[in-house]
Each structure stands twice: as structure tokens, then as C-alpha cells.
Amino acid sequence: MTGEALGEGIDFALAAYREDGVWQLQEIAATALSSVETLAHGLRRLPADNGVLGMVAIDEDFFVLVRVTGSRVGVLLSDVTAATEWELAQSAVDFLGLPPPEDDDDQVPAGDLGLIGDLGLAAREMGVLLDDVDLYPDEMLSDIAGRLGFGPEFDDVVGLRSV
């Protein structure tokens, strides 16, 4: 799955959800990636036991997590400064009600660090993961997928090899 197939700069876009207690992964269409709202709308269409998690990695630079549970939409952007260059990141900043980042702002996450705490990754652990400057977004998302219980499937879909 390449960025060219999904849209310029998109490394991958996946929906993860449990159906009958088993994790399912599905690619997200590029047309759903223009904003948090369009992404959430697309995620709502999937059957899920406990909400749907959208995982989008962009330009080997940052990721966006969007979790839809019923009418609730939660968002986590791994790097707020990405909003200066990328439409989906700007949409996440707008959705969160944050001011637009400046060019000299620090690369910090924005949104709900506890977004998937009930699924197995506490806010503190998410913060530690996001602070690791040596990891690429796909590696961070692989770690998240592993902690939630679908790591090998995630790695297969995005082309990562488990060690």
C-alpha cells in the first residue's frame, strides 16, 4: 500500500475494529482522508464491538488516530506542527479547537493521549511512545497495534516485519 495509491504523502490508512471479539483491519479510501469529519464518517460505517480506530501515517513524518465510538469522535495527532503542511493534520487541530501552530513550535502531540486507554494503552504509555524521536510513525503505530492485540496483522498489512 503506497502513498501514491492512497493519495500523495499518505503512507497508509487503516481502520482497526473488533467484530465478534476478533480484530479486523481494513484499508481506508483516500476520499475519506480529507478531514477528521470525513474520516469519522467513513469509520462509522464499519461494524464494531467497541468503536473503530482509524490509523493514518503520512509522509513518514506523523500520524493521526481517530476513534469513533457511537457519536463520540476522539482524535490524537502525533505532531501538531504537521498542521502547517498537511490538510488532515490541520483538520485535526481545528477539530481539537487548537490555535494554528507556528513554524517555530515544538513537535508535540495534540489531542487525547488516553484515546485508547480502555483498549490497553494508557495515556502515560502513549506519551512515552510519542516522545521517542527515534521511531517513525509506522513503527509507533505498529507498537500501538501490538499492545492492542493485532500487531502481526498490522505489520503484514503495512509491510513491516516483526522481529
DSSP file (Angstrom, degrees, kcal/mol; ACC not computed):
  #  RESIDUE AA STRUCTURE BP1 BP2  ACC     N-H-->O    O-->H-N    N-H-->O    O-->H-N    TCO  KAPPA ALPHA  PHI   PSI    X-CA   Y-CA   Z-CA
    1    1 A M              0   0    0      0, 0.0     2,-0.3     0, 0.0     3,-0.0   0.000 360.0 360.0 360.0 114.1    0.0    0.0    0.0
    2    2 A T     >  -     0   0    0      1,-0.1     4,-1.6    10,-0.0     3,-0.3  -0.693 360.0-115.3-111.3 162.5    1.8    3.1   -1.1
    3    3 A G  H  > S+     0   0    0     -2,-0.3     4,-3.4     1,-0.2     7,-0.4   0.849 115.5  59.1 -60.7 -34.9    1.1    6.8   -0.7
    4    4 A E  H  4 S+     0   0    0      1,-0.2    -1,-0.2     2,-0.2     4,-0.2   0.886 106.1  47.8 -63.3 -37.5    0.6    7.1   -4.5
    5    5 A A  H  4 S+     0   0    0     -3,-0.3    -1,-0.2     1,-0.2    -2,-0.2   0.845 122.6  34.1 -70.7 -32.8   -2.2    4.6   -4.4
    6    6 A L  H  < S-     0   0    0     -4,-1.6    -2,-0.2     1,-0.3     2,-0.2   0.773 129.7 -67.9 -92.9 -29.4   -3.9    6.3   -1.4
    7    7 A G  S >< S-     0   0    0     -4,-3.4     3,-2.1     3,-0.2    -1,-0.3  -0.583  71.2 -52.5 142.8 150.2   -3.1   10.0   -2.1
    8    8 A E  T 3  S+     0   0    0      1,-0.3    -4,-0.1    -2,-0.2     3,-0.1  -0.223 123.0   5.1 -56.7 127.9    0.1   12.0   -2.1
    9    9 A G  T 3  S+     0   0    0      1,-0.2    50,-3.6    49,-0.1     2,-0.6   0.221  92.2 128.0  87.6 -14.2    2.0   11.7    1.1
   10   10 A I  E <   -A   58   0A   0     -3,-2.1    -4,-0.3    -7,-0.4    48,-0.2  -0.660  35.0-175.1 -80.6 118.2   -0.2    9.0    2.6
   11   11 A D  E     -     0   0A   0     46,-2.4     2,-0.3    -2,-0.6    -1,-0.2   0.927  68.5 -32.2 -75.6 -47.6    1.9    6.1    3.8
   12   12 A F  E     -A   57   0A   0     45,-1.4    45,-2.4    -9,-0.1     2,-0.4  -0.960  48.4-155.0-166.0 158.5   -1.1    4.0    4.8
   13   13 A A  E     +A   56   0A   0     -2,-0.3    15,-2.6    43,-0.2     2,-0.4  -0.936  24.4 171.3-142.6 115.4   -4.6    4.5    6.2
   14   14 A L  E     -AB  55  27A   0     41,-2.7    41,-3.4    -2,-0.4     2,-0.5  -0.937  26.4-145.6-129.0 147.1   -6.2    1.6    8.1
   15   15 A A  E     -AB  54  26A   0     11,-3.3    11,-2.1    -2,-0.4     2,-0.4  -0.940  18.5-166.9-105.3 133.7   -9.3    1.1   10.1
   16   16 A A  E     +AB  53  25A   0     37,-2.7    37,-2.8    -2,-0.5     2,-0.3  -0.983  19.7 148.9-122.0 131.8   -9.0   -1.3   13.1
   17   17 A Y  E     -AB  52  24A   0      7,-2.0     7,-3.2    -2,-0.4     2,-0.5  -0.991  41.9-116.1-157.2 156.4  -12.0   -2.7   14.9
   18   18 A R  E     - B   0  23A   0     33,-0.5    31,-3.3    -2,-0.3     2,-0.5  -0.863  25.4-176.2-100.5 129.9  -13.2   -5.8   16.7
   19   19 A E  E >  S- B   0  22A   0      3,-2.6     3,-1.6    -2,-0.5    29,-0.1  -0.990  78.8 -10.6-125.0 122.0  -16.0   -7.7   15.3
   20   20 A D  T 3  S-     0   0    0     -2,-0.5    -1,-0.1     1,-0.3     3,-0.1   0.859 131.4 -56.5  54.5  37.2  -17.3  -10.7   17.4
   21   21 A G  T 3  S+     0   0    0      1,-0.2     2,-0.5    -3,-0.0    -1,-0.3   0.438 116.1 110.8  80.6   0.5  -14.2  -10.2   19.6
   22   22 A V  E <  S-B   19   0A   0     -3,-1.6    -3,-2.6    -5,-0.0    -1,-0.2  -0.923  70.8-117.9-113.6 131.2  -11.7  -10.5   16.7
   23   23 A W  E     -B   18   0A   0     -2,-0.5     2,-0.4    -5,-0.2    -5,-0.3  -0.415  31.1-168.0 -65.9 136.5   -9.6   -7.6   15.4
   24   24 A Q  E     -B   17   0A   0     -7,-3.2    -7,-2.0    -2,-0.1     2,-0.4  -0.951   6.1-157.2-122.9 144.5  -10.2   -6.7   11.8
   25   25 A L  E     +B   16   0A   0     -2,-0.4     2,-0.3    -9,-0.2    -9,-0.2  -0.973  14.0 174.1-122.6 140.0   -8.2   -4.4    9.6
   26   26 A Q  E     -B   15   0A   0    -11,-2.1   -11,-3.3    -2,-0.4     2,-0.1  -0.997  32.4-113.4-145.0 138.5   -9.4   -2.6    6.5
   27   27 A E  E     -B   14   0A   0     -2,-0.3     2,-0.5   -13,-0.2   -13,-0.3  -0.403  29.4-132.7 -67.3 147.6   -7.9    0.0    4.2
   28   28 A I        -     0   0    0    -15,-2.6   -15,-0.1    27,-0.1    -1,-0.1  -0.890  23.8-114.1-103.4 132.0   -9.5    3.4    4.3
   29   29 A A    >   -     0   0    0     -2,-0.5     3,-1.9     1,-0.1     4,-0.2  -0.332  18.9-123.3 -65.1 143.8  -10.2    5.0    1.0
   30   30 A A  G >  S+     0   0    0      1,-0.3     3,-1.9   -25,-0.2    -1,-0.1   0.805 109.1  67.7 -57.1 -30.9   -8.3    8.2    0.1
   31   31 A T  G >  S+     0   0    0      1,-0.3     3,-0.5     2,-0.1    -1,-0.3   0.723  95.9  55.9 -64.5 -19.8  -11.5   10.1   -0.3
   32   32 A A  G <  S+     0   0    0     -3,-1.9     3,-0.4     1,-0.2    -1,-0.3   0.428  92.5  74.0 -89.2   1.2  -12.1    9.7    3.4
   33   33 A L  G <   +     0   0    0     -3,-1.9    -1,-0.2     1,-0.2    -2,-0.1   0.236  63.1  93.7-103.1  14.1   -8.8   11.4    4.3
   34   34 A S  S <  S-     0   0    0     -3,-0.5     2,-0.3     1,-0.2    -1,-0.2   0.771  99.2  -5.4 -78.1 -23.5   -9.6   15.0    3.6
   35   35 A S     >  -     0   0    0     -3,-0.4     4,-2.2     1,-0.1     5,-0.2  -0.980  70.0-102.9-159.2 166.3  -10.6   15.8    7.1
   36   36 A V  H  > S+     0   0    0     -2,-0.3     4,-2.9     1,-0.2     5,-0.2   0.893 120.9  54.4 -59.9 -39.8  -11.3   14.4   10.6
   37   37 A E  H  > S+     0   0    0      2,-0.2     4,-2.3     1,-0.2    -1,-0.2   0.916 109.5  44.4 -64.2 -44.5  -15.0   14.6    9.8
   38   38 A T  H  > S+     0   0    0      2,-0.2     4,-2.0     1,-0.2    -1,-0.2   0.875 115.0  50.0 -69.0 -35.1  -14.8   12.7    6.5
   39   39 A L  H  X S+     0   0    0     -4,-2.2     4,-2.2     2,-0.2    -2,-0.2   0.938 111.5  47.6 -65.6 -46.7  -12.6   10.1    8.2
   40   40 A A  H  X S+     0   0    0     -4,-2.9     4,-2.0     1,-0.2    -2,-0.2   0.897 109.9  53.8 -61.2 -40.7  -15.0    9.7   11.2
   41   41 A H  H  X S+     0   0    0     -4,-2.3     4,-0.6     1,-0.2    -1,-0.2   0.922 110.4  46.6 -60.3 -44.7  -17.9    9.4    8.8
   42   42 A G  H >< S+     0   0    0     -4,-2.0     3,-0.8     1,-0.2    -1,-0.2   0.874 110.6  52.5 -65.2 -37.7  -16.2    6.6    6.9
   43   43 A L  H >< S+     0   0    0     -4,-2.2     3,-1.7     1,-0.2    -1,-0.2   0.838  98.7  64.7 -68.2 -32.8  -15.3    4.8   10.2
   44   44 A R  H 3< S+     0   0    0     -4,-2.0    -1,-0.2     1,-0.3    -2,-0.2   0.735  91.5  65.9 -62.4 -21.7  -18.9    4.9   11.4
   45   45 A R  T << S+     0   0    0     -3,-0.8    -1,-0.3    -4,-0.6    -2,-0.2   0.624  84.5  91.4 -76.9 -12.6  -19.9    2.6    8.5
   46   46 A L  S <  S-     0   0    0     -3,-1.7     2,-0.3    -4,-0.2     5,-0.1  -0.616  81.8-116.7 -89.4 142.9  -17.8   -0.3    9.9
   47   47 A P        +     0   0    0      0, 0.0     2,-0.3     0, 0.0    -2,-0.1  -0.573  45.9 166.9 -74.1 136.2  -19.3   -2.9   12.2
   48   48 A A        -     0   0    0     -2,-0.3   -29,-0.2     1,-0.1     3,-0.2  -0.995  42.6-148.3-154.9 144.7  -17.5   -2.9   15.6
   49   49 A D  S    S+     0   0    0    -31,-3.3   -30,-0.1    -2,-0.3    -1,-0.1   0.841 102.9  10.0 -76.5 -35.9  -17.9   -4.2   19.1
   50   50 A N  S    S-     0   0    0      1,-0.6    -1,-0.2   -32,-0.3   -31,-0.1  -0.248 120.8 -69.8-144.1  48.5  -16.2   -1.2   20.8
   51   51 A G        -     0   0    0     -3,-0.2    -1,-0.6   -33,-0.1   -33,-0.5  -0.110  53.9 -88.1  87.2 171.7  -15.7    1.6   18.2
   52   52 A V  E     -AC  17  68A   0     16,-2.4    16,-2.6   -35,-0.1     2,-0.6  -0.964  26.7-148.8-125.3 138.8  -13.4    1.9   15.3
   53   53 A L  E     -AC  16  67A   0    -37,-2.8   -37,-2.7    -2,-0.4     2,-0.5  -0.939   6.8-156.2-111.6 117.5   -9.9    3.2   15.2
   54   54 A G  E     -AC  15  66A   0     12,-3.9    12,-2.0    -2,-0.6     2,-0.5  -0.815   9.1-168.2 -91.4 130.5   -8.6    5.0   12.2
   55   55 A M  E     +AC  14  65A   0    -41,-3.4   -41,-2.7    -2,-0.5     2,-0.5  -0.960   8.9 175.6-124.8 111.6   -4.8    4.9   11.8
   56   56 A V  E     -AC  13  64A   0      8,-2.4     8,-2.4    -2,-0.5     2,-0.4  -0.970  10.4-167.8-124.2 121.8   -3.3    7.2    9.2
   57   57 A A  E     -AC  12  63A   0    -45,-2.4   -46,-2.4    -2,-0.5   -45,-1.4  -0.910  11.6-162.8-107.7 135.2    0.5    7.6    8.7
   58   58 A I  E >>  -AC  10  62A   0      4,-2.8     3,-2.7    -2,-0.4     4,-1.7  -0.971  57.5 -25.7-129.1 127.4    1.7   10.5    6.5
   59   59 A D  T 34 S-     0   0    0    -50,-3.6   -49,-0.1    -2,-0.5    -1,-0.1   0.721 103.0 -78.1  53.6  31.7    5.0   11.2    4.8
   60   60 A E  T 34 S+     0   0    0    -51,-0.2    -1,-0.3     2,-0.2     3,-0.1   0.791 123.4  92.1  49.1  29.6    7.0    9.1    7.3
   61   61 A D  T <4 S-     0   0    0     -3,-2.7     2,-0.3     1,-0.4    -2,-0.2   0.727  88.3 -12.6-121.6 -40.2    6.5   12.2    9.5
   62   62 A F  E  <  -C   58   0A   0     -4,-1.7    -4,-2.8    20,-0.1    -1,-0.4  -0.951  52.7-137.7-157.5 171.0    3.4   11.9   11.7
   63   63 A F  E     -C   57   0A   0     -2,-0.3    15,-2.7    -6,-0.2     2,-0.4  -0.956   4.5-147.3-137.8 161.2    0.2   10.0   12.3
   64   64 A V  E     -CD  56  77A   0     -8,-2.4    -8,-2.4    -2,-0.3     2,-0.5  -0.997   8.8-163.3-125.8 130.0   -3.4   10.7   13.1
   65   65 A L  E     -CD  55  76A   0     11,-3.0    11,-2.4    -2,-0.4     2,-0.4  -0.959   8.0-177.1-109.6 131.8   -5.6    8.4   15.2
   66   66 A V  E     -CD  54  75A   0    -12,-2.0   -12,-3.9    -2,-0.5     2,-0.5  -0.994   4.8-167.2-127.9 124.6   -9.3    8.9   15.0
   67   67 A R  E     -CD  53  74A   0      7,-2.6     7,-2.7    -2,-0.4     2,-0.6  -0.955   1.5-166.2-116.4 125.8  -11.5    6.8   17.2
   68   68 A V  E     +CD  52  73A   0    -16,-2.6   -16,-2.4    -2,-0.5     2,-0.4  -0.948  12.8 169.2-111.9 120.5  -15.3    6.7   16.6
   69   69 A T  E >   - D   0  72A   0      3,-2.4     3,-2.1    -2,-0.6     2,-0.3  -0.915  68.1 -54.1-130.9 103.6  -17.4    5.2   19.4
   70   70 A G  T 3  S-     0   0    0     -2,-0.4   -20,-0.0     1,-0.3   -26,-0.0  -0.499 121.8 -19.9  63.4-125.8  -21.1    5.8   18.8
   71   71 A S  T 3  S+     0   0    0     -2,-0.3     2,-0.3    -3,-0.1    -1,-0.3   0.524 117.7 101.2 -90.4  -5.6  -21.5    9.5   18.4
   72   72 A R  E <   -D   69   0A   0     -3,-2.1    -3,-2.4     2,-0.0     2,-0.5  -0.631  51.4-168.5 -85.1 134.8  -18.2   10.3   20.1
   73   73 A V  E     -D   68   0A   0     -2,-0.3     2,-0.3    -5,-0.2    -5,-0.2  -0.990   3.7-172.4-122.5 124.1  -15.1   11.1   18.0
   74   74 A G  E     -D   67   0A   0     -7,-2.7    -7,-2.6    -2,-0.5     2,-0.4  -0.895   4.9-163.2-114.8 147.5  -11.7   11.3   19.6
   75   75 A V  E     -D   66   0A   0     -2,-0.3    37,-2.3    -9,-0.2     2,-0.4  -0.981  13.8-177.1-135.0 141.0   -8.5   12.5   17.9
   76   76 A L  E     -DE  65 111A   0    -11,-2.4   -11,-3.0    -2,-0.4     2,-0.5  -0.971   6.6-168.6-135.8 122.9   -4.8   12.2   18.5
   77   77 A L  E     -DE  64 110A   0     33,-3.1    33,-2.6    -2,-0.4     3,-0.2  -0.951  14.1-150.3-109.6 124.0   -2.3   13.9   16.2
   78   78 A S  S    S+     0   0    0    -15,-2.7     2,-0.3    -2,-0.5    -1,-0.1   0.765  85.6  22.9 -70.0 -24.9    1.3   12.8   16.8
   79   79 A D    >   -     0   0    0    -16,-0.3     3,-1.7     1,-0.1    -1,-0.2  -0.874  61.2-162.2-147.0 108.2    2.9   16.2   15.8
   80   80 A V  G >  S+     0   0    0     28,-3.2     3,-1.7    -2,-0.3     4,-0.1   0.785  88.9  67.4 -61.8 -28.8    0.9   19.4   15.9
   81   81 A T  G >  S+     0   0    0      1,-0.3     3,-1.8    27,-0.2    -1,-0.3   0.694  81.0  77.7 -68.4 -16.2    3.4   21.2   13.6
   82   82 A A  G X> S+     0   0    0     -3,-1.7     4,-2.2     1,-0.3     3,-1.8   0.734  77.1  76.4 -62.1 -20.2    2.3   18.9   10.7
   83   83 A A  G <4 S+     0   0    0     -3,-1.7    -1,-0.3     6,-0.3    -2,-0.2   0.663  81.5  66.9 -67.1 -15.4   -0.8   21.2   10.5
   84   84 A T  G <4 S+     0   0    0     -3,-1.8    -1,-0.3     1,-0.1    -2,-0.2   0.684 118.9  18.9 -76.7 -15.7    1.4   23.8    8.8
   85   85 A E  T <4 S+     0   0    0     -3,-1.8     2,-0.4    -4,-0.2    -2,-0.2   0.602 114.2  65.0-126.2 -19.0    1.8   21.5    5.7
   86   86 A W     X  -     0   0    0     -4,-2.2     4,-2.4     1,-0.1     5,-0.2  -0.938  59.3-147.8-124.8 131.1   -0.9   18.8    5.7
   87   87 A E  H  > S+     0   0    0     -2,-0.4     4,-2.4     1,-0.2     5,-0.2   0.887 100.3  50.6 -60.1 -44.5   -4.7   19.2    5.4
   88   88 A L  H  > S+     0   0    0      1,-0.2     4,-1.9     2,-0.2    -1,-0.2   0.902 111.6  48.5 -65.1 -39.3   -5.6   16.2    7.6
   89   89 A A  H  > S+     0   0    0     -7,-0.2     4,-2.2     2,-0.2    -6,-0.3   0.904 111.1  50.3 -65.7 -40.7   -3.3   17.5   10.4
   90   90 A Q  H  X S+     0   0    0     -4,-2.4     4,-2.6    -8,-0.3    -2,-0.2   0.893 108.8  52.7 -63.3 -38.8   -4.8   20.9   10.1
   91   91 A S  H  X S+     0   0    0     -4,-2.4     4,-2.9     2,-0.2    -1,-0.2   0.888 107.9  51.2 -62.4 -39.3   -8.3   19.4   10.3
   92   92 A A  H  X S+     0   0    0     -4,-1.9     4,-2.1     2,-0.2    -2,-0.2   0.916 110.5  48.3 -64.3 -42.8   -7.2   17.6   13.5
   93   93 A V  H  X>S+     0   0    0     -4,-2.2     5,-2.4     2,-0.2     4,-0.5   0.922 113.9  46.8 -62.6 -44.3   -6.0   20.8   15.0
   94   94 A D  H ><5S+     0   0    0     -4,-2.6     3,-1.2     1,-0.2    -2,-0.2   0.927 110.9  51.7 -62.8 -45.4   -9.3   22.5   14.0
   95   95 A F  H 3<5S+     0   0    0     -4,-2.9    -1,-0.2     1,-0.3    -2,-0.2   0.873 110.0  49.8 -59.3 -38.3  -11.4   19.6   15.4
   96   96 A L  H 3<5S-     0   0    0     -4,-2.1    -1,-0.3    -5,-0.2    -2,-0.2   0.552 112.9-121.7 -78.6  -7.9   -9.5   19.9   18.7
   97   97 A G  T <<5 +     0   0    0     -3,-1.2    -3,-0.2    -4,-0.5    -2,-0.1   0.795  60.9 147.6  73.2  28.7  -10.1   23.6   18.8
   98   98 A L      < -     0   0    0     -5,-2.4    -1,-0.2    -6,-0.2    -2,-0.1  -0.621  53.1-104.0 -95.1 154.5   -6.4   24.5   19.0
   99   99 A P        -     0   0    0      0, 0.0    -1,-0.1     0, 0.0    -5,-0.0  -0.434  50.1 -89.4 -70.6 152.2   -4.7   27.6   17.5
  100  100 A P        -     0   0    0      0, 0.0   -19,-0.1     0, 0.0   -10,-0.0  -0.361  49.9-110.9 -60.5 139.5   -2.8   27.0   14.3
  101  101 A P        -     0   0    0      0, 0.0     2,-0.2     0, 0.0    -8,-0.0  -0.337  25.0-128.7 -71.0 154.6    0.8   26.1   15.0
  102  102 A E    >   -     0   0    0      1,-0.1     3,-1.7     4,-0.1   -18,-0.1  -0.644  25.6-108.8 -95.9 160.1    3.6   28.4   14.2
  103  103 A D  T 3  S+     0   0    0      1,-0.3    -1,-0.1    -2,-0.2   -19,-0.0   0.788 119.1  48.7 -59.4 -28.3    6.7   27.4   12.2
  104  104 A D  T 3  S+     0   0    0      2,-0.0    -1,-0.3     0, 0.0   -23,-0.0   0.317  84.3 121.2 -98.7   9.8    8.9   27.5   15.3
  105  105 A D    <   -     0   0    0     -3,-1.7     2,-0.1     1,-0.1   -24,-0.0  -0.335  69.9-101.2 -68.2 154.0    6.5   25.5   17.6
  106  106 A D        -     0   0    0      1,-0.1     2,-1.4   -26,-0.0   -25,-0.2  -0.399  33.8-106.8 -72.0 152.4    7.8   22.3   19.1
  107  107 A Q        +     0   0    0    -27,-0.1    -1,-0.1   -28,-0.1   -28,-0.0  -0.686  63.8 148.0 -81.8  94.0    6.9   19.0   17.7
  108  108 A V        -     0   0    0     -2,-1.4   -28,-3.2     1,-0.0   -27,-0.2  -0.899  48.2-103.4-126.6 155.1    4.4   17.8   20.3
  109  109 A P        -     0   0    0      0, 0.0     2,-0.4     0, 0.0   -31,-0.2  -0.329  30.3-155.6 -73.1 161.6    1.3   15.7   20.1
  110  110 A A  E     +E   77   0A   0    -33,-2.6   -33,-3.1     2,-0.1     2,-0.3  -0.997  48.6  25.8-137.5 142.0   -2.2   17.1   20.3
  111  111 A G  E    S-E   76   0A   0     -2,-0.4     2,-0.9   -35,-0.2   -35,-0.2  -0.765 101.7  -9.4 112.1-155.6   -5.4   15.6   21.4
  112  112 A D    >   -     0   0    0    -37,-2.3     3,-1.6    -2,-0.3     4,-0.1  -0.725  42.6-176.0 -93.3 100.6   -6.4   12.7   23.7
  113  113 A L  T 3  S+     0   0    0     -2,-0.9     3,-0.4     1,-0.3    13,-0.2   0.757  90.1  54.7 -64.2 -23.3   -3.4   10.7   24.9
  114  114 A G  T >  S+     0   0    0      1,-0.2     3,-1.9     2,-0.1     4,-0.4   0.164  71.4 121.7 -93.3  17.7   -5.9    8.4   26.6
  115  115 A L  T <  S+     0   0    0     -3,-1.6    -1,-0.2     1,-0.3     3,-0.1   0.801  87.6  23.3 -51.6 -36.3   -7.8    7.8   23.4
  116  116 A I  T >>>S+     0   0    0     -3,-0.4     5,-1.7     5,-0.4     3,-1.2   0.028  84.5 120.2-122.3  26.4   -7.3    4.0   23.5
  117  117 A G  G X45S+     0   0    0     -3,-1.9     3,-1.0     1,-0.3     5,-0.1   0.873  75.7  54.0 -57.9 -40.0   -6.7    3.6   27.2
  118  118 A D  G 345S+     0   0    0     -4,-0.4    -1,-0.3     1,-0.2    -2,-0.1   0.648 105.9  55.0 -71.4 -13.5   -9.7    1.3   27.6
  119  119 A L  G <45S-     0   0    0     -3,-1.2    -1,-0.2     2,-0.2    -2,-0.2   0.536 133.4 -79.7 -95.9  -9.0   -8.2   -0.9   24.8
  120  120 A G  T <<5S+     0   0    0     -3,-1.0     2,-0.5    -4,-0.6    -3,-0.2   0.480 101.8  95.3 129.1   2.3   -4.9   -1.4   26.5
  121  121 A L      < -     0   0    0     -5,-1.7    -5,-0.4    -7,-0.1    -2,-0.2  -0.870  59.7-150.2-128.1 101.5   -2.7    1.6   26.0
  122  122 A A     >  -     0   0    0     -2,-0.5     4,-2.4    -5,-0.1     5,-0.2  -0.194  26.7-109.6 -66.8 157.4   -2.8    4.1   28.9
  123  123 A A  H  > S+     0   0    0      1,-0.2     4,-2.5     2,-0.2     5,-0.2   0.877 118.4  53.5 -55.3 -42.2   -2.2    7.9   28.3
  124  124 A R  H  > S+     0   0    0      1,-0.2     4,-2.1     2,-0.2    -1,-0.2   0.922 109.9  47.1 -61.9 -44.1    1.1    7.8   30.1
  125  125 A E  H  > S+     0   0    0      2,-0.2     4,-2.4     1,-0.2    -1,-0.2   0.886 111.1  52.1 -65.3 -38.6    2.4    4.9   27.8
  126  126 A M  H  X S+     0   0    0     -4,-2.4     4,-2.6     2,-0.2    -2,-0.2   0.915 108.7  51.3 -62.6 -42.6    1.1    6.8   24.8
  127  127 A G  H  X S+     0   0    0     -4,-2.5     4,-1.3     2,-0.2    -2,-0.2   0.905 109.6  49.0 -61.1 -42.6    3.0    9.8   25.9
  128  128 A V  H  < S+     0   0    0     -4,-2.1     4,-0.5     2,-0.2     3,-0.2   0.920 111.8  49.7 -62.9 -43.7    6.2    7.9   26.3
  129  129 A L  H >< S+     0   0    0     -4,-2.4     3,-1.3     1,-0.2    -2,-0.2   0.925 110.5  49.1 -61.1 -45.7    5.8    6.3   22.9
  130  130 A L  H 3< S+     0   0    0     -4,-2.6    -1,-0.2     1,-0.3    -2,-0.2   0.731 104.6  60.5 -69.0 -21.6    5.2    9.7   21.2
  131  131 A D  T 3< S+     0   0    0     -4,-1.3     2,-1.3    -3,-0.2    -1,-0.3   0.594  77.0 102.3 -79.3 -10.8    8.3   11.1   22.9
  132  132 A D    X   -     0   0    0     -3,-1.3     3,-1.5    -4,-0.5    -1,-0.1  -0.610  50.8-175.1 -79.3  96.6   10.6    8.6   21.2
  133  133 A V  T 3  S+     0   0    0     -2,-1.3    -1,-0.2     1,-0.3    -3,-0.0   0.593  75.7  67.5 -70.6 -10.3   12.1   10.7   18.5
  134  134 A D  T 3  S+     0   0    0      2,-0.1     2,-0.4    -3,-0.1    -1,-0.3   0.574  85.7  86.6 -85.3  -9.2   13.9    7.7   17.0
  135  135 A L    <   -     0   0    0     -3,-1.5     0, 0.0    -6,-0.2     0, 0.0  -0.735  69.9-138.9 -97.1 139.9   10.7    6.0   15.9
  136  136 A Y     >  -     0   0    0     -2,-0.4     4,-2.3     1,-0.1     3,-0.4  -0.506  33.8-103.8 -82.3 161.2    8.9    6.6   12.6
  137  137 A P  H  > S+     0   0    0      0, 0.0     4,-2.8     0, 0.0     5,-0.2   0.877 121.8  53.5 -55.8 -39.9    5.1    6.9   12.6
  138  138 A D  H  > S+     0   0    0      1,-0.2     4,-1.9     2,-0.2     5,-0.1   0.872 109.2  49.4 -65.7 -33.5    4.7    3.4   11.2
  139  139 A E  H  > S+     0   0    0     -3,-0.4     4,-2.2     2,-0.2    -1,-0.2   0.896 111.4  48.8 -69.7 -40.4    6.8    2.0   14.0
  140  140 A M  H  X S+     0   0    0     -4,-2.3     4,-2.5     2,-0.2    -2,-0.2   0.931 113.0  47.1 -62.8 -45.3    4.8    3.8   16.6
  141  141 A L  H  X S+     0   0    0     -4,-2.8     4,-2.8     1,-0.2    -1,-0.2   0.848 109.7  54.0 -67.3 -32.8    1.5    2.6   15.1
  142  142 A S  H  X S+     0   0    0     -4,-1.9     4,-2.5    -5,-0.2    -1,-0.2   0.911 108.9  49.0 -63.9 -42.2    3.0   -0.9   14.9
  143  143 A D  H  X S+     0   0    0     -4,-2.2     4,-2.2     2,-0.2    -2,-0.2   0.925 112.2  48.4 -61.9 -44.8    3.8   -0.7   18.7
  144  144 A I  H  X S+     0   0    0     -4,-2.5     4,-1.7     1,-0.2    -2,-0.2   0.936 111.4  49.7 -60.3 -47.7    0.2    0.6   19.3
  145  145 A A  H  X>S+     0   0    0     -4,-2.8     5,-2.7     1,-0.2     4,-1.1   0.901 110.2  51.6 -59.7 -41.4   -1.2   -2.3   17.3
  146  146 A G  H  <5S+     0   0    0     -4,-2.5     3,-0.4     4,-0.3     5,-0.3   0.904 109.4  49.1 -62.3 -42.0    0.9   -4.8   19.1
  147  147 A R  H  <5S+     0   0    0     -4,-2.2    -1,-0.2     1,-0.2    -2,-0.2   0.788 111.5  49.8 -69.2 -26.7   -0.3   -3.5   22.5
  148  148 A L  H  <5S-     0   0    0     -4,-1.7    -1,-0.2    -5,-0.2    -2,-0.2   0.638 123.5-102.6 -87.1 -14.6   -3.9   -3.7   21.4
  149  149 A G  T  <5S+     0   0    0     -4,-1.1    -3,-0.2    -3,-0.4  -126,-0.2   0.579 101.2  83.6 109.6  10.9   -3.5   -7.2   20.2
  150  150 A F     >< +     0   0    0     -5,-2.7     4,-2.4    -6,-0.2    -4,-0.3   0.007  46.2 125.9-132.2  32.0   -3.3   -7.0   16.4
  151  151 A G  H  > S+     0   0    0     -6,-0.6     4,-3.0    -5,-0.3     5,-0.2   0.927  73.8  46.7 -57.3 -54.1    0.4   -6.3   15.8
  152  152 A P  H  > S+     0   0    0      0, 0.0     4,-2.2     0, 0.0    -1,-0.2   0.901 114.5  48.0 -59.7 -40.5    1.3   -9.1   13.4
  153  153 A E  H  > S+     0   0    0      2,-0.2     4,-2.2     1,-0.2    -2,-0.2   0.919 113.1  48.6 -64.3 -43.4   -1.7   -8.4   11.3
  154  154 A F  H  X S+     0   0    0     -4,-2.4     4,-2.5     1,-0.2     6,-0.2   0.948 111.0  49.8 -59.8 -50.1   -1.0   -4.7   11.2
  155  155 A D  H  X>S+     0   0    0     -4,-3.0     5,-2.1     1,-0.2     4,-1.0   0.872 110.7  50.6 -59.6 -38.5    2.7   -5.4   10.3
  156  156 A D  H  <5S+     0   0    0     -4,-2.2     3,-0.3    -5,-0.2    -1,-0.2   0.927 111.4  47.5 -64.2 -44.7    1.6   -7.7    7.5
  157  157 A V  H  <5S+     0   0    0     -4,-2.2    -2,-0.2     1,-0.2    -1,-0.2   0.900 118.4  38.9 -66.0 -41.8   -0.8   -5.2    6.0
  158  158 A V  H  <5S-     0   0    0     -4,-2.5    -1,-0.2    -5,-0.2    -2,-0.2   0.514 114.8-110.6 -90.6  -4.3    1.6   -2.2    6.1
  159  159 A G  T  <5 +     0   0    0     -4,-1.0     2,-0.3     1,-0.3    -3,-0.2   0.690  68.5 139.8  87.4  18.8    4.7   -4.2    5.1
  160  160 A L      < -     0   0    0     -5,-2.1     2,-0.5    -6,-0.2    -1,-0.3  -0.655  46.5-133.5 -89.7 152.7    6.6   -4.1    8.3
  161  161 A R        -     0   0    0     -2,-0.3     2,-0.2    -5,-0.0    -5,-0.0  -0.927  15.0-131.4-108.0 127.6    8.4   -7.2    9.5
  162  162 A S              0   0    0     -2,-0.5   -11,-0.0     1,-0.1     0, 0.0  -0.509 360.0 360.0 -73.0 143.0    8.1   -8.3   13.1
  163  163 A V              0   0    0     -2,-0.2    -1,-0.1     0, 0.0    -2,-0.0   0.434 360.0 360.0 -92.3 360.0   11.3   -9.0   14.8
